[in-house]
Amino acid sequence: MIAYHDFRRLWTDAQEISDIDQYIAETGGSIDCEDVEQAVRLLSLIHRLANAPATDIRAAARLTQAGMAREYGIPISTCNKWDGGVNRPIPWTHVLLAYAVVSDMMEDFDEKR
């Protein structure tokens, strides 16, 4: 899977490059992945999550609030507040949560192959 420092750089680039095609073209060569389809899926997911609220991270993980709380050790009240728009995660929490979810999703993808 992708190293955290590489993910963080891709995350930052995704926030700066609004066009998904341009983002993939500019950052795609930095992904150590033999499967082009998997690299594009990974970059597309990072781009979407970097420019979206925390609720989209939970949706990408296909988890309920309770499931997200259980899986990633987040208080369910926090998940509820994120979903309700009452609070937003601080930036480093947002990127760490996205990294955990993307890593889990990519592991699942690799296992199904």
RAQUI-V759616 format. One record per backbone hydrogen bond with DSSP energy under -1.0 kcal/mol. CO is the residue of the C=O (numbers start at 1). NH is the residue of the N-H. E is the energy in kcal/mol with one decimal. If there is no record, write none. Layout:
co=CO nh=NH e=E
co=CO nh=NH e=E
This chain:
co=3 nh=7 e=-2.5
co=4 nh=8 e=-3.0
co=5 nh=9 e=-1.6
co=6 nh=10 e=-2.5
co=7 nh=11 e=-2.8
co=8 nh=12 e=-2.4
co=9 nh=13 e=-2.5
co=10 nh=14 e=-2.3
co=11 nh=15 e=-1.5
co=12 nh=16 e=-1.2
co=13 nh=17 e=-2.4
co=19 nh=23 e=-2.6
co=20 nh=24 e=-2.6
co=21 nh=25 e=-2.4
co=22 nh=26 e=-2.7
co=23 nh=27 e=-2.3
co=24 nh=28 e=-2.2
co=27 nh=30 e=-1.9
co=28 nh=31 e=-1.5
co=31 nh=33 e=-1.6
co=35 nh=39 e=-2.1
co=36 nh=40 e=-2.5
co=37 nh=41 e=-2.4
co=38 nh=42 e=-2.6
co=39 nh=43 e=-2.7
co=40 nh=44 e=-2.6
co=41 nh=45 e=-2.3
co=42 nh=46 e=-2.6
co=43 nh=47 e=-2.6
co=44 nh=48 e=-2.4
co=45 nh=49 e=-2.6
co=46 nh=50 e=-2.4
co=49 nh=52 e=-1.2
co=53 nh=56 e=-1.6
co=54 nh=58 e=-1.7
co=55 nh=59 e=-2.2
co=56 nh=60 e=-2.5
co=57 nh=61 e=-1.8
co=58 nh=63 e=-1.8
co=64 nh=68 e=-2.7
co=65 nh=69 e=-2.5
co=66 nh=70 e=-2.5
co=67 nh=71 e=-3.0
co=68 nh=72 e=-2.3
co=69 nh=73 e=-1.1
co=75 nh=79 e=-1.8
co=76 nh=80 e=-2.5
co=77 nh=81 e=-2.1
co=78 nh=82 e=-2.4
co=79 nh=83 e=-2.6
co=80 nh=84 e=-2.2
co=81 nh=86 e=-1.7
co=81 nh=87 e=-1.3
co=90 nh=94 e=-2.3
co=91 nh=95 e=-2.3
co=92 nh=96 e=-2.0
co=93 nh=97 e=-2.6
co=94 nh=98 e=-2.4
co=95 nh=99 e=-2.5
co=96 nh=100 e=-2.4
co=97 nh=101 e=-2.5
co=98 nh=102 e=-3.1
co=99 nh=103 e=-2.6
co=100 nh=104 e=-2.3
co=101 nh=105 e=-2.6
co=102 nh=106 e=-2.6
co=103 nh=107 e=-2.2
co=104 nh=108 e=-2.2
co=105 nh=109 e=-2.2
co=106 nh=110 e=-2.5
co=107 nh=111 e=-2.3
co=108 nh=112 e=-1.6
